[in-house]
Amino acid sequence: MAERTIAARAQEKAPSNREETRSQERYITPPVDIYETEDGLLVKADLPGVAKEGLDVRVENSLLTIRCKAAHAAPGDPVYQEYELVNFFRQFELNERVDQSKISAELKHGVLTLTLPKAEEVKPRQIEVKV
């Protein structure tokens, strides 16, 4: 599994006579841990401030994409803020050894756990010897 994270563009200074029409969203790359088990891969991504409603995980053309919008959990509008939550974006290129139809995801306490099972034909198996 190879990473294909799109690098953030450097902020360009707009000419002073130009009016901003929309704000540009900023994304950061979430830290991940990847573990290999007998059955496949386990990916754990740290996504603080992300709820299920703001999470988009998809596989398209062998490209696993994680896109999230973080939000403060406190009710109401902030009166004073010292930090701003930013959105998360990361992509991984999958190979044929991953069974893409059986990928599952779980979000718990700001940690996304993705289970990427191995395809049946690449799992190691014992071969019975007949006499």
N, C-alpha and C positions, 0 to 999 in steps of 0.2 A: 504494500500500500504506500503510495507516494503522495507527499503533500503538494497541493497546488494552491497555496494561499495567494490571493491577489494583494500586492503591496499597496499601501495607502498612498494616494497621490500627495505630493508636496503642495501645501497651500500656495496658490498663486495669488499675487496681489492684483486685484482688478483695477482698471483705470478709474480715476476719481470721477469721471463724468458718466460712469455706468451705474445703473440702478440694479441692485440685487433683486432677482425675481423669486428666488426660493433659497432656503438654507440647504447646504450640502450636508448629508448625513455622514458621520464619521464612524468608522469601524475599527476595532482592534482585534488582534488574533488571540483567541482564548488559549490558555495553556492546556495541553492534553497529555495524558499518559496512555500508552498503548501496551497491552499485555497479550501475549500469545498463549492460548490454551490448546488442549488436544482437539477441542471442537471448533476453534476459530480464533477470532481476535476480540478483545474487549477494549473499547475506547472510553476513557473518562475525561470529560471536558469540564473545566471550572467556569461556570456562568453565573456569577453573583448578580442578583437583582432581576433574573429572568424568570417569568412565569410561563406556564404551558401556552397561554394565549399569545405570547410574544415569541414563541419558538417555531422555527421552520426547519425541519430536517428532511432532506429529500435525496434520492439517487436518480440521476439522469445521465445516460450515456457513460456509465461506469464512473461517474463523478459524484462523490458523496459531499453534499453541501450542508453546512450548519450556519444558519443565519438567525440572529436573535436581537430582540429589542429589550433592553433593560428598563425597568421602571422602579421608582421608589415604592416601598410597601406601605409607607405611612399615609394615612388619609389626609386629604386637604392639600392646599398649595403651600409650598415651602416659603417661609418668611426669610430665612437666611440659609445659604448653601455654601459649603466650602469645597465640594467636589461635585462633579457631574458624572452621571452614569452614561456610558457610551454603549453603542451597539457592538455585537460580536459577529465575525464572519470568518469562516475557515472552510477549505475544500481539501478533499483527499481523492486521489485517483485510485480506483479499485482495479484489481486484476481478476482474471477468470477463476482464481482459487476461492473467491468469496461468493457465497450464494446470495446474490443481491435481493432475491425475492423473500428471504427469511430474516432480513435485518430487523432488529427490534430496538426500541429506545425507551428509556425511563429517566424522568427528571425528578430529583429528590434533593431538597435543601440546597439548590443552586448547583448541583452536580449532575451533568447529563451522562448517562451510561448507555453506550451503544454496543450491542452484541452483533458481531458480524460472523455468522457461522461459515465454516469451510464448506465448499461444494462436496457432495458425496463422493465424487470420483477422486478427490485429492486426499481424503481422510485415510490415514494409515489403517490397515486391516490385517488380521492374521489370515494366512492362506492355509487351508486344510490340506494335508498331504494324505493321499489315499494309497493303501498298500494292496 
